[in-house]
Amino acid sequence: MKKQAPKSLTNKNNGTTINARQLSLFLAFFLPVGKILELPSLLARGAGGDLLLPAFLGSLLEFAALCALLLFAARSEQSVFERLENAVGKWAARALYGLYAAYLLCSSALPILDLEKFSHAAFSDTEPTFFSFTPFFILSGFICTKAFKSIGRCSDLSPALFLIPFLGLILLSVSEADFSSLLPLFEKPFSSSAKTLLHALPHFPAGGLLLPLMSGYKYEKGDAKKVLPAFGVGSLLFWVFLAVFYSVYGTTAAREHYALAKIAQYFPALNWIGRIDLLLVYTLTIQLFFFTALPLQLCTHCVCKTLEKPWQVLVSAALNLALFFAVLFLNRHYDNIYEFFTRSLWWVFLIFSTVLPLCAPLLAIKKGGGKASTKAKKEETQCTQKTP
């Protein structure tokens, strides 16, 4: 008799896999890396020394979305999209796949532009060439053809790729930090922090990423006790970086874009031993490449679900080629694009990253949504009986 895979590791619909340990590592050490490029200067520009308040509120929104998705996973053995298809029909569900694909494609624009500018600022001594950022799209095209189990494997590597270099940069930076810069607390009115949070919503994507990603996750009793604290660890690391960032730069923090590459350069010993901090930045950049490709990978999955065709290679090639030429154009208008996303499209990110995930448990309480449907149970029983 063949040994069956553990229940939490198998998605019988699309072969995607992610378990509670990998999801925890994803939240603790994979997700935070996308928040330490341009977001710190954005928060400092809007909230000043109170930048930790909008950061806390943004993490709170992500935490609420995560709790809602875990609640749904605990009550239903089907994914959100599968339950939606049963509730409103196949064509309506495919329309939502298409909308989510468009959202993920849209949400990938800022991270790609930020990564390009960060890479050039950190590693280029001369003017970057026309094709200097091409390797990212080659890597992204390869990643987009892979199932979600590749995300779980990347999460397994995240402690080494993120935590070690992150802590190294913090230790090199903290000696030059003046934490009194964060005082007095709540110097600005709450309205400033709330407005800053709305503008920063494109940088708090957890709910929008987890909704399709958790289609490859099967909840088991006690998983919430692992996953929720892991998210708390990731949020805490992000808050620590913000505190050190503002304590190092003070009132000039709003003008310090991509501070990750230079936050540790003031460590006195670097004058004698050289910029060893760049080795830590190089390691973090590897993780940044995988994180930046994540929305495109999820977008590829949603497009294929919309078309109901296994065309991952063709869709990946089309998306990455289109974005390659788009970045060449958008790069010249980066400031305008950034303002458009943060000041005009914040409501789109609020809907897809917070509102829709919060609505997910409503699907699980509908008739037949508590566990797998009777038909699904019968099919599963028959498959088990036929297994030799």
N, C-alpha and C positions, 0 to 999 in steps of 0.2 A: 504493500500500500504506500502510495506516494505521500511524503510529508508535506503538509500544507503550510504556506507562509503564515506568519502571525497576522491576526486580523487587522492590527493597526498599521500594517505595512502594505496592505494590498488594496488597490482600487480596482474593482473588477470591471469598471466601465472604460477606463482609458489607460490603464497601466501606470498611471502616475503614482508616486510614492513619496510620503514624508511622514515621519513619526514624531512623537511628542518631544523626544530628545533633540531632534534636528530642528523642530519648530522653536524650541526654547533657545537653542544656539542662534538661530536666525534672528530672533527678537533681541537677544542680549548683545550679540557681537557682529551681526551682519547689517541689520537695519540702521544702527547709529552712524555708520560711516557716511551715509548720504546727507547727514545733517551738519557736518563740520566743515563744509566748504564755504558756501556763500551765506548760509542762514545766520551764523553769528554776527556778521556785519549788518545784515538786514534787521535783526532784533535790536542791535545797538543803535541803529539809525532811528528806529521808531520809539524805543523804550528807554534808551540810555542805560543808566545803572540798574534799572529795573528789568533788564532783559530776561532774567530768570523767571519772571512772572508769566509773560506770554509763552515762554518755553514750557513751563509747568502746565499751563492751560492746554497747549497743543498736545502735550503728552497725555493729558487727561482725556481729550477727545479720542486719541488713538486707543487708550486703555478701554474706554467705553465700547468702541467698535470691536476690539478684541474679545471683550466679555460677551458681547452679543453673538459673535461668531462661534465662540466656544459653547455657549448655551444652545445654539442651533445644532452644532455638531453632536452635543450630548443627547439631543432629543431626536435626531434623524440620522439614519445611516446613508442617506442620499446627500448629494451636494446641494448648495443653494440653487444652482441653475437647474438641476434635475427636479427639485421640488417645484420650482417655478414653472417648469415645462408641464408638470402634472397638474398644476393649479390653473394656469391661464392658457395652456395650449402650446403646441410646438412652434408655431410661427411667431407668437408673441415672445417666447423665450429666445428664439433666434434673433429677433429684433434687439433684445436686451444684450445678447452676445455682441451684436454689431455696435451698439452704443458703448458698451464697455471697452471694446477694441479701440474705438475712436478716442475714448477717454485715456486709455493707456498709451496710445500713440501720442496724444497731446501732452500727457504728463511726462513723457520721456524727453521732450524737447529741452526743457531747462537743465536737467541733469547732464545731458550730452554737451550743451553749450558751456556749462560750468566746468565740466571735466576737461573740455578742450582748452579753455582759458587757463585752468589750473595747471594742466600739463605743460603748456607753453611757458607760464610764469615760473614754474618750479624747475623745469629741466632744460629749457632752451636758452642758450647764451646768445644766439643769433636770431634773426627774424625767421619765424617758422615758414616752411615751404607750403605749397598748395596741397600736397598730399601727406603732410606730416601727421595728420590724425587718422589716416586711412586704416592703420592696423586695428583701431578700435572697431570699426565696422566689419572687418574681416572676422575678428573674434566674436563680435555680437551676432553675425550671421551664422556662425557655427553654434553658438549657445542657443539661439532661437530654434534650432532644429531638435533640441534635446527635450526629453520629458522632464517633469517636475522633480524627478528623483535627482537630477543634477543639481537642483537648488539645495536639496538636502545634503548632498555631498559637499557642496561649497560651504554650507553652514557648519559641517564637521571641521572644516579647515579654518573657520573664522576666528577661533581663539588665537591661533598662531599668526594669522594675517592681520588681525585687528588689535586684539587686546595687548599683545606684547609691545608692538611699536607705539600704540596709543599711550600706554603707561610710560614708556620711555620718553616720549615727547613731553608728557605732563611733568615728569621728574626733572627734565632739563629746563622747563619753563618756570616752574614754581618758585625757583630761587629769585627770579626777577619780578615776581608778582606782588602787587600791593593791593591786598584784599579790602583795604579801606575805601578803594574806589567804588565798591558796591554799596557803600553807605552814603546817605541815609536810605533805609529801605522805603519803598513806596513814595519816592520823591515826586514822581509824576502821577497825574490822576489816572484812575483805573481805565478811563476811556482811551487813553493813549495805548495802554497795554492791549486792550480789546481790539483796537484798530490795527495794531501791529500784528496781533494773532491772525486776523483775517487776511492781511497781506502775506503772512508767512504760511498759510495753509497749503500751498503747493509743495512745501518742504516737510509736511507731515503726512506722508502717503500710506501709512501702515494699513488702514482699513481698506483702501482701494487695492492694495497689493494682496492682502490676505484673503479677500473674498474669492478670487479665482484660484489662488494658491492652495487654499484649504480644501479644494475639491479632491485633492489627493491625500487627505488626512482623515483618519478614522479615530474618533474620540474613544478613550477608555477611561474607566473610573479612576479618578485621582490625577488625571492629566492637568487639570486646571491648577493644581498645587505646584506643578512644575513650570507651566507656561507663564502664568501671571507674574510670579516672582522674577522670571527671566526677563520679562518686559520691563519690570522695575529696575533691574540691573542695567539694561541698556539705556533707559531714561536717565538714571543716575550718572552714568558715564558721560552722557551728553551734557548734563547740567554742570558737571565738574569741568568739562572743557570750556563751557561758556564762562564760568566763574574765573578760570585762569586766564582765558582770552581777554576779558574786560579788565582784569587786574593787571595784566601786562601792558595793555595799550591805553587804558583809561578813556579819556574823552576823544581820542583819535580812533577808537575802535571802529566807528562807523565807516571809516575810510580804508580799513585794512581788509581788503578782499582776499579770499583764499589764504587766511592766516595760518592754516595748517602747515604750509610749506615754510613759514618763517617764524613761527611762534617760539621756537627753541633757539633761534640764532643768537640770542643775547646771553646765552650761557657762557660765563667767562672762559672756561677751559677750551672752548671751540677755537679761540684765537691761537692756541698752540697745537691742538691736535687736528684741526680742520673741521669741516662741516659733516661730522659723522651723523648728525641728525637727519641728513638727507637719505641715509640708508633706511632709517625708520619711515621716512616719507615715501620712499620707493615701495616698501612693503605694503603700506596702507593703500598706495595707488593700485596695486594688484587687486585688492578687494574692491576698490572704487570702480574698476573696470567691470567686474562681475555685477556689482550693485546697479550700475548705470544701464547695463544690458537687461536687467530683470524686467522692467516694464515692457520692453520689446518682446521678450520671451513670452510673457503672459498675453501680450497682444496677439502674437502669432497663434497661440492656443485658442484665443477667443475668435479669431478670424476663421480658423479651421472648423471650429464648432458652428459658427454661423453658416459656413458653406457646406458643412457636413462632408468635408473631403479631407483626406490625410495629406494635405499639400504643404507640410511644414517647410520643406526646402524651398519651394517656389514662393510661398508667402514671406519667408525670412529674407530671401534674396530681394524681393520687391520692396519690402519695408526698409531694409538697410540701405539699399541703393537710393531710394527716394529720400531718406533722411540724410544721406551723405551729401546730396546736392542741396537739400534744404539748409543744412548747416553752413555750407559755403555761402549761401545768401544771407541767412539770418545772423551769421557772425558779424556782418557789417552793421547790423542794426540791433546789437545785443541789448543796449540800454532801453530802447523802445520796446523790444520784445519782453524784457524782464518786467518793465513797468506794466505792460499789458496783462501779463500773466498774474502778477501779484495784486494789481489794483482793480482789474476788470473781470478776471476769470476766477476769483477766489470762490465764488458761489458754486462753480462747477465742481471744484475739488471738495467743497463741503458736502455736496450731494453724494458724490461717488465714494468718497473716503470715509464719510461719517454717517450720513442719513441712511443710505442703502444698507450698509452693514448693520445699523441699529434696527432696521426693519426685518432682518433675516429671521429672527426667532418667530415672527408672526407666521412664517410659512410652516414652521415645525409643529405649530399647534392646530393646524387645519386637519381635517379628517384624513386619516391614513398617514399623517406626517410625523407621529411620535416616534415610530420605528420604521423599518422597511415595510412596504405595503404587502398585503396578503399575497398578491401575485408574485412579488419579488421573493417572498419567503418560500413559496412553492417551488419557484425556479431554482432557488438556492438548494432546497432539499433534494430536488431531482438530480442536480449536478453532483451533490455529495454522494447520493446513492450510486451514481454511474461511475464514480471514481474508483478505480481498481485498488 
